Every structure is written in C-alpha cells, then in structure tokens.
C-alpha cells in the first residue's frame, strides 16, 4: 500500500483510469487530495493509469497561479518534501464537492485550487 492513497482510493482511481484509457467521456469526482503543508502544492487526483499503477491524473496546483490538469507519479510525490522538510500528505478529511471539470474551472478563475 502507498502511504499517499488507501486501497479504496487506489481501486477508485484505477476504475477512473480504465475509463479514461478506454477513451470514455467522463468527468469524475476527484478521489484524493494531496498537499504539502509547508509549500502550498496541491494535487486533486481523479484517475490512475492502469498500465503502470503509478501515474495519476488530475488537477495540479504548484502554487504559482497556474493550476492545470496533468499527470504525476505517486512514487515521485512520495519523495517530495517542502522547505521545512514536510512530506506530501493525504488530506484525510477531503470530501469532493464537485466534478473535476468544475474544480479546474474555479482554479483557473482564482489562480489556485479553492475548497
């Protein structure tokens, strides 16, 4: 088990990843919110590539006012630490309130992911 996602998260992310890989039109709810407590980085992940089980897709906010959809490897995130040596963490209390496309729209309007 990856410390950033639970087994339930992984199953839901993989299901979304299979739909995405099959080219199905879908607008999923994000499954997990990852963040750095000391660097203002946020990842709202919605799918996991079933081919490698490591490449996640979602909304990425690097804290520079330009949030965008993209991919990131969970294995890479596990090695990131902020300036105060805080690792990437899973928001255990995250409950998605809208589809990913709506998070993207709001993030682009506001220059960052809004909760």
Secondary structure, 3 states (H helix, E strand, C coil): CCCCCCHHHHHHHHHHHHHHHCCCCCCCECCEEEEECCCCCEEEEEEECCCCCCEEEEEEECCCCCCEEEEEEHHHHCCCECCCCCEEEECCCCCCCCEHHHHHHHHHHHCCCCC
